[in-house]
Amino acid sequence: MRSYPPPFTANPDVLGGRLVFRGTRIPVEVLFENLADGLSLNEILDAYPNLQREDAIAAIEMACETVTNYP
């Protein structure tokens, strides 16, 4: 797994502290909800032009690592 800064942040003054992709107001769960609904990554990126491909991929990789390393 490559090393990268976390692609998201939380701030109580932004969307009530929900986890959002850094530099945006896009909640992280939007990525996973859209993937679960069957949208491709390209479709999601088209719908959210402020979401960077690298950040979306990093979030997916982090989620995969978490699931893979689950006890």
SELUM-953727 format. One record per residue: z, x, y of N, C-alpha, C, O in turn; residue in three letters; residue number from 0. Coordinates in Angstrom, 1 decimal, decimal comma. Layout:
% SELUM-953727
Z X Y Z X Y Z X Y Z X Y ALA NUM
...
% end
This chain:
% SELUM-953727
0,0 0,8 -1,2 0,0 0,0 0,0 0,0 0,9 1,2 0,8 1,9 1,3 MET 0
-0,8 0,5 2,2 -0,9 1,4 3,4 0,3 1,1 4,3 0,9 0,0 4,2 ARG 1
0,5 2,0 5,2 1,6 1,8 6,2 1,0 1,3 7,5 0,0 1,8 8,0 SER 2
1,7 0,3 8,1 1,2 -0,3 9,3 2,4 -1,0 10,0 3,4 -1,3 9,3 TYR 3
2,4 -1,2 11,3 3,5 -1,9 11,9 3,4 -3,4 11,5 2,3 -3,9 11,2 PRO 4
4,5 -4,0 11,5 4,5 -5,4 11,2 3,6 -6,2 12,1 3,5 -6,0 13,3 PRO 5
2,8 -7,1 11,5 1,8 -7,8 12,3 2,3 -9,0 13,1 1,6 -9,7 13,8 PRO 6
3,6 -9,2 13,0 4,2 -10,4 13,6 5,5 -10,1 14,3 6,1 -9,0 14,1 PHE 7
6,0 -11,0 15,1 7,2 -10,8 15,9 7,8 -12,2 16,1 7,2 -13,2 15,9 THR 8
9,1 -12,2 16,4 9,8 -13,5 16,7 10,5 -13,3 18,1 11,1 -12,2 18,3 ALA 9
10,4 -14,3 18,9 11,1 -14,2 20,2 11,6 -15,6 20,5 10,8 -16,6 20,5 ASN 10
12,8 -15,8 20,8 13,4 -17,1 21,1 12,6 -17,9 22,2 12,7 -19,1 22,2 PRO 11
12,0 -17,1 23,1 11,3 -17,7 24,2 9,8 -18,1 23,8 9,1 -18,7 24,7 ASP 12
9,4 -17,8 22,6 8,0 -18,1 22,2 8,1 -19,0 21,0 8,5 -18,6 19,9 VAL 13
7,6 -20,2 21,2 7,6 -21,2 20,1 9,0 -21,3 19,4 9,1 -21,5 18,2 LEU 14
10,0 -21,3 20,2 11,4 -21,5 19,6 11,8 -20,4 18,6 12,7 -20,7 17,8 GLY 15
11,2 -19,2 18,7 11,6 -18,1 17,8 10,9 -18,1 16,5 11,2 -17,3 15,6 GLY 16
9,9 -19,0 16,3 9,1 -18,9 15,1 8,3 -17,6 15,0 8,0 -17,0 16,0 ARG 17
8,1 -17,2 13,8 7,4 -15,9 13,5 5,9 -16,1 13,9 5,2 -17,0 13,4 LEU 18
5,4 -15,3 14,8 4,1 -15,4 15,3 3,4 -14,0 15,2 4,0 -13,0 15,1 VAL 19
2,0 -14,1 15,1 1,3 -12,8 15,1 1,5 -12,2 16,5 1,4 -12,8 17,5 PHE 20
1,7 -10,9 16,4 2,0 -10,1 17,7 0,9 -10,3 18,7 -0,3 -10,3 18,4 ARG 21
1,3 -10,5 19,9 0,4 -10,7 21,0 -0,3 -12,0 21,1 -1,2 -12,3 21,9 GLY 22
0,2 -13,0 20,3 -0,3 -14,3 20,3 0,8 -15,4 20,2 2,0 -15,0 20,2 THR 23
0,4 -16,6 20,2 1,3 -17,7 20,0 0,9 -18,4 18,7 1,2 -19,6 18,5 ARG 24
0,3 -17,7 17,8 -0,2 -18,2 16,5 0,9 -18,0 15,5 1,2 -16,9 15,1 ILE 25
1,5 -19,1 15,0 2,5 -19,0 14,0 2,0 -18,4 12,7 0,8 -18,7 12,3 PRO 26
2,7 -17,5 12,0 2,3 -16,9 10,8 2,0 -17,9 9,7 1,0 -17,7 8,9 VAL 27
2,7 -19,0 9,7 2,5 -20,0 8,6 1,1 -20,6 8,7 0,6 -21,2 7,7 GLU 28
0,5 -20,6 9,9 -0,8 -21,2 10,1 -1,8 -20,5 9,1 -2,7 -21,1 8,6 VAL 29
-1,7 -19,2 9,0 -2,6 -18,4 8,1 -2,5 -18,9 6,7 -3,5 -19,2 6,1 LEU 30
-1,2 -19,0 6,2 -1,0 -19,4 4,8 -1,3 -20,9 4,6 -1,8 -21,2 3,5 PHE 31
-1,0 -21,7 5,6 -1,4 -23,1 5,4 -2,9 -23,3 5,3 -3,4 -24,1 4,5 GLU 32
-3,6 -22,6 6,2 -5,1 -22,7 6,1 -5,6 -22,2 4,9 -6,6 -22,8 4,3 ASN 33
-5,1 -21,1 4,4 -5,6 -20,5 3,1 -5,3 -21,5 2,0 -6,1 -21,7 1,1 LEU 34
-4,1 -22,1 2,0 -3,7 -23,1 1,0 -4,7 -24,3 1,0 -4,9 -25,0 0,0 ALA 35
-5,1 -24,7 2,2 -6,1 -25,8 2,4 -7,5 -25,5 2,0 -8,4 -26,3 2,0 ASP 36
-7,7 -24,2 1,6 -9,0 -23,8 1,1 -9,9 -23,1 2,1 -11,1 -22,8 1,8 GLY 37
-9,5 -22,9 3,3 -10,3 -22,2 4,3 -10,4 -20,7 3,9 -9,4 -20,1 3,4 LEU 38
-11,5 -20,1 4,2 -11,7 -18,7 4,0 -11,0 -17,9 5,2 -10,8 -18,5 6,2 SER 39
-10,8 -16,7 5,0 -10,3 -15,9 6,0 -11,2 -15,9 7,2 -10,7 -16,0 8,4 LEU 40
-12,5 -15,8 7,0 -13,5 -15,8 8,1 -13,4 -17,2 8,9 -13,5 -17,2 10,1 ASN 41
-13,2 -18,3 8,2 -13,1 -19,6 8,8 -11,8 -19,6 9,7 -11,8 -20,2 10,8 GLU 42
-10,7 -19,1 9,2 -9,5 -19,0 9,9 -9,6 -18,2 11,2 -9,2 -18,6 12,3 ILE 43
-10,2 -17,0 11,0 -10,4 -16,1 12,2 -11,4 -16,8 13,2 -11,2 -16,6 14,4 LEU 44
-12,3 -17,5 12,8 -13,2 -18,2 13,7 -12,4 -19,3 14,5 -12,7 -19,5 15,7 ASP 45
-11,5 -20,0 13,8 -10,7 -21,0 14,4 -9,6 -20,5 15,3 -9,2 -21,1 16,3 ALA 46
-9,2 -19,2 15,1 -8,2 -18,6 15,9 -8,7 -17,2 16,4 -8,3 -16,2 15,8 TYR 47
-9,5 -17,2 17,4 -10,2 -16,0 17,8 -9,2 -14,9 18,3 -9,5 -13,7 18,3 PRO 48
-8,0 -15,3 18,7 -7,0 -14,3 19,1 -6,3 -13,6 17,9 -5,6 -12,6 18,1 ASN 49
-6,5 -14,1 16,7 -5,9 -13,5 15,5 -6,8 -12,4 15,0 -8,0 -12,6 14,8 LEU 50
-6,2 -11,2 14,9 -7,0 -10,0 14,5 -7,0 -10,0 13,0 -6,1 -10,2 12,3 GLN 51
-8,2 -9,7 12,5 -8,4 -9,6 11,0 -7,4 -8,6 10,4 -6,8 -8,9 9,4 ARG 52
-7,2 -7,5 11,0 -6,2 -6,5 10,5 -4,8 -7,1 10,3 -4,1 -6,8 9,3 GLU 53
-4,4 -7,9 11,3 -3,1 -8,5 11,2 -3,0 -9,5 10,1 -2,0 -9,6 9,4 ASP 54
-4,1 -10,3 10,0 -4,1 -11,3 8,9 -4,0 -10,7 7,6 -3,3 -11,1 6,7 ALA 55
-4,8 -9,6 7,4 -4,8 -8,9 6,1 -3,5 -8,3 5,9 -3,0 -8,3 4,7 ILE 56
-2,9 -7,7 6,9 -1,6 -7,1 6,7 -0,5 -8,1 6,3 0,3 -7,8 5,4 ALA 57
-0,6 -9,3 6,9 0,3 -10,4 6,5 0,1 -10,8 5,0 1,1 -11,0 4,3 ALA 58
-1,1 -10,9 4,6 -1,4 -11,3 3,2 -0,9 -10,2 2,3 -0,3 -10,5 1,3 ILE 59
-1,2 -8,9 2,6 -0,7 -7,8 1,8 0,8 -7,8 1,7 1,4 -7,5 0,6 GLU 60
1,5 -8,0 2,8 3,0 -8,0 2,8 3,5 -9,2 1,9 4,5 -9,0 1,2 MET 61
2,9 -10,3 2,0 3,3 -11,5 1,2 3,0 -11,1 -0,3 3,9 -11,4 -1,2 ALA 62
1,9 -10,5 -0,6 1,6 -10,1 -2,0 2,6 -9,1 -2,5 3,1 -9,2 -3,6 CYS 63
3,0 -8,1 -1,7 4,0 -7,1 -2,1 5,3 -7,8 -2,3 6,0 -7,4 -3,3 GLU 64
5,7 -8,7 -1,5 6,9 -9,4 -1,7 7,0 -10,2 -3,0 8,0 -10,2 -3,7 THR 65
5,9 -10,9 -3,3 5,8 -11,7 -4,6 5,8 -10,7 -5,8 6,4 -11,0 -6,8 VAL 66
5,0 -9,6 -5,6 4,9 -8,7 -6,7 6,3 -8,0 -7,0 6,6 -7,7 -8,2 THR 67
7,1 -7,7 -6,0 8,3 -7,1 -6,2 9,5 -8,0 -6,4 10,7 -7,6 -6,4 ASN 68
9,2 -9,3 -6,5 10,3 -10,3 -6,7 11,0 -10,0 -8,0 10,3 -9,7 -9,0 TYR 69
12,3 -10,0 -8,0 13,1 -9,7 -9,2 12,5 -10,4 -10,4 13,1 -10,3 -11,5 PRO 70
% end
